[in-house]
Amino acid sequence: MKTIMIVDDQPHVRQLVEISLRRDGWRVVAVESGEAAIVQATAQPPDLIIMDIMMPGGMDGFQAIAALKGHPATAACPVLVLTAKSQESERQRSLDLGAACYLAKPFKLATLIAHAEELLHGASSLS
C-alpha cells in the first residue's frame, strides 16, 4: 500500500484530504508543519507528499520542500503543492524547488486525486 503524507496546518483540510485518500485505498500520514514533515518523511519516506505553503511557525512549505528535496531519503519523493497561494510566482517557485505539481485552494477533490494517482504511478511534472 502506498503512503501519502499530508502537510497542512488547517485540521479541516487535513481531514478532508485524508478521508478522500483513505477511501481510495492509500495509507495516509498527516502532519501540521514543515518541521514535522521533515522529521517524519526522512524517518519513513512516503510515496507522495501533499504540501501546503503557508504554515505558522519557523518553516513554510517552500523551506520544507527545499529541505526534503535536499535529503537523500526524500529527494526522489514527489511533492504536490496544495495551497491558497495562487500567484504564478509561487507556482513557479514551488516547481523550481522540485515540486511535481501545484494546485491552488479552493480545489476539487477529484482533481487532487487524479494528480495524486498520476504522481504515484510515475507521471512527471504536472501543473
C-alpha positions in Angstrom: 0.0 0.0 0.0 1.4 3.4 -1.0 1.8 6.1 1.6 0.8 9.7 1.2 1.9 12.4 3.6 -0.4 15.5 4.0 1.3 18.6 5.4 -1.2 21.3 6.3 -1.7 23.5 9.4 -5.5 23.5 8.9 -7.1 20.5 10.5 -10.2 20.5 8.3 -8.1 20.4 5.1 -6.0 17.6 6.5 -9.2 15.6 7.4 -10.9 16.2 4.1 -7.9 15.1 2.1 -7.1 12.2 4.4 -10.6 10.8 4.3 -10.7 11.1 0.5 -7.3 9.4 0.1 -8.0 6.6 2.5 -11.3 5.9 0.7 -9.2 5.4 -2.5 -7.1 2.8 -0.6 -3.9 4.8 0.3 -2.2 4.9 3.7 -2.2 8.5 4.9 0.1 10.2 7.4 -1.0 13.8 8.3 1.2 16.4 10.0 0.7 20.1 10.6 4.1 21.7 10.0 7.1 21.7 7.7 9.3 20.7 10.6 7.1 17.7 11.4 7.1 16.7 7.7 10.9 16.6 7.6 11.2 14.5 10.7 8.5 12.0 9.7 9.4 11.8 6.0 13.1 11.3 6.5 12.5 8.6 9.1 9.8 6.8 7.0 9.7 8.2 3.4 6.2 8.4 1.9 5.5 7.7 -1.7 4.0 11.2 -2.2 3.9 14.4 -0.1 1.0 16.9 -0.4 2.4 20.2 1.0 0.8 23.5 2.0 2.9 26.6 1.6 1.6 29.0 4.3 2.1 27.4 7.7 2.7 29.1 11.0 6.0 28.7 12.9 9.5 28.8 11.7 9.2 26.9 8.4 6.9 27.4 5.4 6.2 25.0 2.7 8.9 26.4 0.4 11.6 25.8 3.0 10.2 22.3 3.7 10.2 21.4 0.0 13.8 22.5 -0.3 14.9 20.5 2.8 13.0 17.4 1.6 14.5 17.6 -1.9 17.9 18.1 -0.3 17.7 15.0 1.9 18.8 11.6 0.3 15.9 9.8 1.9 13.2 12.1 0.4 14.9 13.6 -2.7 13.0 11.4 -5.1 9.6 11.7 -3.3 7.2 13.7 -5.5 5.7 16.8 -3.8 2.2 18.0 -4.8 1.7 21.6 -3.5 -1.8 22.3 -2.3 -2.0 26.0 -1.2 -4.1 29.1 -1.1 -1.2 31.0 -2.7 -2.4 31.2 -6.3 0.1 33.6 -7.9 2.2 32.5 -10.8 5.4 33.4 -8.9 4.5 31.0 -6.0 3.7 28.2 -8.5 7.0 28.7 -10.3 9.0 28.9 -7.1 7.4 25.6 -6.0 8.3 23.9 -9.2 11.8 25.4 -9.2 12.3 23.9 -5.7 11.3 20.5 -7.0 7.6 20.2 -6.6 6.0 18.0 -9.3 2.5 19.6 -9.2 0.8 22.8 -7.9 -2.9 23.1 -7.0 -4.5 26.2 -5.6 -7.2 26.2 -2.9 -10.1 26.0 -3.2 -9.7 22.7 -5.1 -11.8 19.9 -6.4 -11.1 16.6 -4.6 -11.4 14.7 -7.9 -8.6 16.9 -9.4 -6.4 16.3 -6.3 -7.0 12.5 -6.5 -6.3 12.5 -10.2 -2.9 14.3 -9.7 -2.0 12.0 -6.8 -2.7 8.9 -8.9 -0.6 10.2 -11.8 2.3 11.1 -9.4 2.1 7.7 -7.7 2.2 5.9 -11.0 5.2 7.6 -12.4 3.9 10.6 -14.2 6.1 13.7 -14.0 5.8 17.5 -13.9 2.1 18.3 -13.6 1.0 21.8 -13.0 
